[in-house]
Amino acid sequence: MITVKVLKISYHPSTRSYFILLKDVDGDDCLSISVGSFEAQSIALALESIEEKRPVTHDLICHLLSEVGFSLKRVRITELIDGVYYSVLDLESKKYGSYNIDARPSDAIAISLRENAPILISEKLIKNSSLQKNRNSKLKSKLKNKNLLNKLKISLKNAVENEKYEIAAELRDKIKKIES
């Protein structure tokens, strides 16, 4: 399991969706999870350490856990099945022992932020995330463009040296297009 932190909350107007971006605390890997607007607001309040005049649902859950003698040890985001992420709250009590409670990741994150409990993600989830794949494909694309650019610059130099100015002009235009 990899420890992550909430990097940011973003809103995508085209889909009217909120996303929580989780980042590996010891690396650059990230995972994006779609959440509802209430959960996004609750997570934002917890990130900013803002307390409401009255407890919201996630505050209530934290108070209940505390009153019955449980502490949140960690949150684990464990699986992705049919596009749905699954998570577990790992609870512990001296009187009642340990419990693993199924929870939506958005609720688990909101509670963990209030309880200062670590958020862990299965290594296979974060390594196989679409964000990771997108970053890798962008890197590959940049490398391809760089290689193509180098080849075009060499061809341009040869065209000028051989006084093939029409070809040189075409190559120059292609280079400008790639660089812009």
Beta strands, then each sheet from edge to edge (+ up, - down):
strand 1: 2-12
strand 2: 17-24
strand 3: 30-35
strand 4: 71-81
strand 5: 84-93
strand 6: 97-103
strand 7: 119-121
sheet 1: 3+ 2- 1+ 7- 4- 5+ 6-
end
